[in-house]
């Protein structure tokens, strides 16, 4: 069998970032715009991914169209794996990040134990390809969990998260030029392009009022999918990313020295830097939550505010009331647009509110999900929309 994967060129990283961005926006498009919900989106994407991988494994060489279709779909599916754990099952992002980090490490360990290499130049047997795709799935899930933890859980936002990740990617690329093991550098950058792509997708799709360009999930997905198709068609004709002489390249990869100690050092550096950064940011959030809670207790004792364990929720209550008023006035479009503000503000406040009471936050978050589902349904039901909004209003009292 010939190599089943492409050579690592500029084209590779370009399409990878495009696919990663599509993974973020396409999941939002199916979940929000088409209102499939997390479960429906996961089922549809999972079935399409299974079909794409079936044809990928049947091919006896690298076929750009099939390979990149599988990457695009696994980027969506990997994103949804983390989203389902977080939103549907309430699993903390900290746990998801550690879990997928361990699963990825175990995959690499089993892969190396069985094949004695993790090189992408070695993918010319089906067993090695199975390890390859499993590792890719976990890189997307890990990248999603770590990126969301930074952007939402720790309150950095997608813009700041994107800049931090871009800086680390640049550092990894420079280290590779300075003789960092090429296989290690490849997988580090591969993982980090997931939160980078998510940041790009968020910036392009979010409305201008929320700091984005306002293209929306539909337009962003369409633009990036078109770009992916154009580059893949070019590569199918030019064949600039076909691996020639894979055996010779694999021999070169295996001759690189210091892979084990470099991997240990880099992983240790990420753990230390990530742990310290988490403790600093999480501690700051806890401190802010404590100050806000003290203020809420004082306000409650004087009758100035309700005793919500999440503190002052008047901003969200105002948005929900506005949405309900628009719906009662027959302005469905205005109500749907206004509920977008609710989603944006609630997501931004997650890092501030959730540490105060995870139970209360999850309860309100579930009611918000119901509201979003009702107001974005393909077949709208005003009575169900009003019921969901009124239930949410009651939760904000």
C-alpha positions in Angstrom: 0.0 0.0 0.0 1.1 3.6 -0.7 1.0 6.4 1.9 -2.6 7.1 2.9 -2.1 10.6 4.2 -0.7 13.8 2.7 2.8 15.3 3.0 3.1 18.2 5.6 3.3 21.3 3.5 1.9 24.8 3.7 -1.2 23.4 1.9 -1.7 20.9 4.7 -1.8 23.5 7.5 -4.0 25.8 5.4 -6.6 23.2 4.9 -6.3 22.0 8.5 -7.1 25.4 9.8 -10.0 25.8 7.3 -11.4 22.4 8.3 -11.0 23.3 12.0 -12.9 26.6 11.5 -15.6 24.7 9.6 -15.7 22.3 12.5 -16.7 25.1 14.8 -19.1 27.0 12.5 -20.7 23.9 10.8 -21.5 22.5 14.2 -23.2 25.8 15.2 -25.0 25.9 11.8 -26.5 22.4 12.3 -27.2 22.8 16.0 -28.5 26.4 15.9 -29.5 27.5 12.4 -31.1 24.2 11.5 -32.0 23.5 15.1 -30.9 19.8 15.0 -29.8 20.1 18.6 -26.6 18.5 19.9 -27.9 15.0 19.7 -29.3 15.3 16.2 -26.1 17.1 15.0 -23.9 14.4 16.6 -25.9 11.6 14.9 -25.9 13.1 11.5 -22.2 14.0 11.6 -21.3 10.6 13.1 -23.0 8.8 10.2 -21.4 11.0 7.6 -18.0 10.5 9.2 -18.4 6.7 9.3 -19.2 6.8 5.5 -16.1 9.0 4.8 -13.8 6.8 6.8 -15.2 3.7 5.1 -14.0 5.0 1.7 -10.8 6.3 3.2 -9.9 2.9 4.5 -10.9 1.2 1.2 -8.5 3.5 -0.8 -5.1 2.0 -1.3 -3.4 5.5 -1.5 -3.9 9.1 -0.5 -6.9 10.6 -2.3 -7.2 14.3 -1.4 -11.0 14.6 -1.7 -11.7 11.6 0.6 -9.0 12.4 3.1 -10.0 16.0 3.6 -13.7 15.2 3.7 -12.9 12.8 6.6 -10.8 15.5 8.4 -13.6 18.1 8.0 -16.2 15.7 9.4 -14.0 14.5 12.2 -13.4 18.1 13.2 -17.1 18.6 13.6 -17.6 15.3 15.4 -14.6 15.9 17.7 -16.1 19.3 18.6 -19.4 17.7 19.3 -17.9 15.0 21.6 -16.7 17.7 23.9 -19.9 19.8 23.6 -22.1 16.8 24.5 -20.0 16.1 27.6 -20.2 19.7 28.6 -23.7 20.8 27.7 -25.7 17.5 27.7 -23.9 15.7 30.6 -22.6 18.7 32.6 -19.0 17.4 32.6 -16.6 20.2 33.6 -14.2 21.4 30.9 -11.3 20.8 33.3 -12.2 17.1 33.5 -12.7 16.8 29.7 -9.3 18.4 29.0 -7.6 16.0 31.3 -9.6 13.0 30.0 -8.9 13.6 26.4 -5.2 14.4 27.1 -4.9 11.0 28.8 -6.8 9.2 26.0 -4.5 10.9 23.4 -1.4 9.9 25.4 -2.7 6.3 25.6 -3.4 6.3 21.9 0.2 7.4 21.1 1.6 4.9 23.6 -0.3 2.0 22.0 0.6 3.2 18.5 4.3 3.4 19.3 4.3 0.1 21.2 2.7 -1.6 18.2 4.5 0.2 15.3 7.7 1.7 16.9 6.9 5.1 15.2 4.4 7.9 15.3 5.5 9.4 12.0 2.9 10.4 9.5 5.3 9.1 6.8 4.5 5.6 8.2 0.8 5.5 7.3 0.7 2.7 4.8 -1.0 -0.1 6.7 -4.6 -0.1 7.9 -3.6 -0.7 11.5 -1.3 2.4 11.5 -4.1 4.4 9.8 -6.6 3.3 12.5 -4.2 4.7 15.2 -3.8 7.8 13.1 -7.5 8.6 12.8 -8.1 7.8 16.5 -5.4 10.2 17.5 -6.9 12.9 15.2 -10.3 12.4 16.8 -8.8 12.9 20.3 -6.7 16.0 19.1 -10.0 17.7 18.1 -11.8 16.7 21.3 -8.8 17.8 23.4 -8.3 21.1 21.4 -12.0 21.9 21.8 -12.0 21.2 25.6 -8.8 23.1 26.2 -9.8 26.0 24.0 -13.3 26.3 25.6 -11.8 26.1 29.0 -9.5 29.0 28.2 -12.1 31.1 26.4 -15.2 30.4 28.4 -14.3 28.6 31.6 -11.5 31.0 32.5 -13.0 34.0 30.8 -10.2 34.8 28.4 -12.6 35.0 25.4 -11.9 33.5 22.0 -9.9 36.5 20.7 -7.3 36.3 23.6 -7.3 32.5 23.4 -6.6 32.7 19.7 -3.7 35.0 20.2 -2.2 32.9 22.9 -2.5 29.7 20.9 -1.1 31.4 17.8 1.9 32.4 19.8 2.5 28.9 21.1 2.2 27.5 17.5 4.8 30.0 16.4 7.0 29.0 19.2 6.6 25.3 18.3 7.4 26.1 14.7 10.6 28.0 15.6 11.6 25.2 18.0 11.2 22.7 15.1 13.5 24.8 13.0 16.0 24.7 16.0 15.9 20.8 15.9 12.8 20.0 18.0 11.7 16.5 17.0 9.6 16.9 13.9 7.0 14.3 14.9 6.6 16.0 18.3 6.3 19.4 16.7 3.7 18.2 14.2 1.4 16.8 16.8 1.7 19.8 19.2 0.8 22.1 16.3 -2.0 19.8 15.1 -3.7 19.9 18.5 -3.3 23.7 18.9 -4.8 24.5 15.4 -8.2 23.4 16.8 -8.6 26.3 19.3 -7.0 28.6 16.7 -9.6 27.7 14.1 -12.4 28.0 16.7 -11.2 31.5 17.5 -11.2 32.5 13.8 -14.6 31.0 13.3 -16.0 32.8 16.3 -14.5 36.1 15.2 -15.9 35.8 11.7 -19.4 34.5 12.6 -20.2 36.7 15.7 -22.1 39.9 15.0 -20.3 43.2 15.1 -22.1 44.1 18.4 -20.4 41.1 19.9 -16.9 42.0 18.5 -17.0 39.9 15.4 -17.4 40.5 11.6 -21.0 39.5 11.6 -20.8 36.9 8.8 -22.8 34.4 10.7 -22.3 30.6 10.9 -23.9 30.0 7.5 -21.8 32.4 5.5 -18.6 31.5 7.4 -19.1 27.8 6.8 -19.9 28.4 3.1 -16.8 30.6 2.6 -14.4 28.1 4.3 -16.0 25.1 2.6 -15.5 26.7 -0.8 -11.9 27.5 0.1 -11.3 23.9 1.1 -12.8 22.6 -2.1 -10.7 24.9 -4.2 -7.5 23.9 -2.5 -8.3 20.2 -2.6 -9.2 20.4 -6.3 -5.8 22.1 -6.9 -4.0 19.4 -4.9 -5.8 16.6 -6.7 -4.5 18.0 -10.0 -1.1 19.2 -9.0 -0.4 16.3 -6.5 1.9 18.6 -4.5 1.2 16.9 -1.3 1.7 13.3 -2.3 4.4 11.5 -0.2 7.0 10.1 -2.5 9.7 7.8 -1.1 7.8 7.2 2.2 10.3 4.6 3.3 13.2 7.0 3.0 11.3 9.7 4.8 10.3 7.3 7.6 13.9 6.3 8.0 14.9 9.9 8.4 12.1 10.5 11.0 13.2 7.5 13.0 16.9 8.7 13.0 16.0 11.9 14.8 17.4 11.9 18.3 15.9 13.1 21.6 12.3 12.3 20.8 11.6 10.8 24.2 13.2 13.4 26.4 11.9 16.2 24.3 8.4 14.9 24.5 8.7 14.5 28.3 10.0 18.1 28.5 7.4 19.6 26.3 4.5 17.8 27.9 5.8 18.8 31.3 6.1 22.4 30.2 2.5 22.4 29.0 1.3 20.8 32.3 3.2 23.3 34.4 2.3 26.4 32.4 -1.3 25.3 32.0 -1.6 24.4 35.7 -0.1 27.7 36.9 -2.2 29.7 34.4 -5.3 27.9 35.5 -4.7 28.5 39.2 -4.0 32.2 38.6 -7.1 32.8 36.4 -9.4 30.5 38.4 -8.3 32.1 41.6 -9.0 35.5 40.2 -12.5 34.4 39.2 -13.1 32.9 42.6 -12.0 36.1 44.2 -14.3 38.2 42.0 -17.2 35.8 42.7 -16.6 36.1 46.4 -16.7 39.9 46.2 -19.9 39.7 44.1 -21.5 37.3 46.5 -20.7 39.5 49.4 -22.3 42.4 47.5 -25.3 40.3 46.8 -25.7 39.4 50.4 -25.6 43.0 51.5 -28.0 44.0 48.8 -30.4 41.2 49.8 -30.2 42.2 53.4 -31.3 45.7 52.5 -34.0 44.4 50.2 -32.3 45.8 47.1 -32.0 42.5 45.2 -33.1 38.9 45.2 -31.1 36.2 47.0 -30.1 34.3 43.8 -27.0 32.2 44.4 -25.7 33.5 41.1 -26.0 37.2 42.2 -27.5 40.0 40.1 -29.1 38.5 37.0 -31.0 41.7 36.0 -29.2 42.0 32.7 -30.4 38.6 31.6 -33.9 39.2 32.9 -34.1 42.4 30.9 -33.1 40.5 27.7 -35.6 37.8 28.3 -38.4 40.3 29.0 -37.5 42.2 25.8 -37.7 38.9 23.9 -41.0 38.0 25.4 -42.4 41.5 24.7 -41.4 41.3 21.0 -42.9 37.8 20.8 -46.2 39.1 22.3 -46.2 42.0 19.8 -45.9 39.5 16.9 -42.3 40.4 16.1 -40.9 36.9 15.8 -37.7 38.0 13.9 -37.0 40.6 16.6 -37.5 38.0 19.3 -35.2 35.5 17.6 -32.5 38.2 17.2 -32.8 39.4 20.8 -32.4 35.8 22.1 -29.0 35.8 20.4 -27.9 38.5 22.8 -29.0 36.3 25.7 -26.8 33.4 24.4 -23.8 35.7 24.0 -24.1 37.5 27.3 -24.7 34.2 29.2 -21.7 32.5 27.6 -19.5 35.5 28.5 -20.7 35.4 32.1 -20.1 31.7 32.5 -16.6 32.1 34.0 -18.0 34.7 36.5 -21.3 33.0 37.5 -20.6 29.3 37.4 -18.0 29.3 40.2 -20.5 30.8 42.5 -23.0 27.9 42.2 -22.5 25.2 39.5 -25.9 23.7 40.4 -27.8 27.0 40.0 -25.9 27.8 36.9 -26.6 24.4 35.2 -30.3 24.8 36.1 -30.6 28.2 34.5 -28.4 27.1 31.6 -30.8 24.2 30.8 -33.8 26.6 30.7 -31.8 28.9 28.4 -31.1 26.0 26.1 -34.9 25.3 26.0 -35.5 28.9 25.0 -32.9 28.9 22.3 -34.4 25.6 20.9 -37.9 26.9 20.9 -37.1 30.3 19.3 -34.9 28.7 16.6 -37.1 25.8 15.7 -37.8 25.1 12.1 -41.5 25.0 13.0 -42.1 27.7 15.5 -44.8 27.4 18.1 -45.5 30.7 19.8 -47.2 29.1 22.8 -44.2 26.9 23.5 -41.9 29.9 23.0 -43.8 31.9 25.5 -43.9 29.1 28.0 -40.1 28.6 27.8 -39.5 32.4 28.2 -41.8 32.6 31.2 -40.1 29.7 32.9 -36.7 31.3 32.3 -38.0 34.6 33.7 -39.1 32.8 36.8 -35.7 31.3 37.2 -34.2 34.8 37.2 -36.4 36.1 40.0 
